[in-house]
Amino acid sequence: MSSSVACLEASLQGGPIPAATPEDRRRDEAPLIRRAQDGDVAAFEQLYRDHLGRVFALCLRLAGEAALAEELAQEAFVRAWQKLGSFRGESAFSSWLYALTVNTALSERRSRRRRTARVVATDDLSLFDRPGRPPGPERGFDLERAMATLPPGARAVLVLHDVEGYKHHEIAEMTGIATGTSKAQLHRARRLLREALTR
């Protein structure tokens, strides 16, 4: 029995609605994925609706600004549609989609950095001075702004591990780095974040 049928039956009987397990979601999603792989746009639209919230949240944490996060989420779904044939079902669709999303965000950040490096050329170094901050605890801290200062790899690992809850071996698979590199990046990200928040 599918999890949606079990939820409906429990609801009609006035009982508690059982939580869908990852296996239930995977089983219920499999026909939808197969239809989307066969070119069914409506099936892909359903996958889009089901996953948009988490993909956008991940993009927002990686990008640090809502407008860019929207663009990245859209780009991730465009790439997902283009690469849907490569999804083999060995992992959860969400894991495949989130790995693709992380790679999209990191790729965009690298290309944006290259474009910016080519454009910015000046002898006036005052443009790079930091504005003064009021001293003391009343200034507070902005975690999102501090996270935005992290290098892309360290930021991605921090978000995936500490925010999204992935294990280092899963992060390594998603991003194509070694497990040890994931651990090192997390340590670096936490250190840099502490430094940014105590300035």
Buried (B, 14 or more C-beta within 10 A) or exposed (E): EEBEEBBEEEEEEEEEEEEBEEEBBBEBBEEBBEBBBEEEEEBBEBBBEBBBEBBBBBBBBBBBEEEBBBBBBBBBBEBBBEEBEEBEEEBBBBBBBBBBBBBBBBBBBEEEEEEEEEEEEEEEEEEEEEEEEEEEEEEEEEEEEBBBEBEBBBBBBBBBBBEBEBEBEBBBBBBEBEBEBBBBBBEBBBEBBEEBBEE
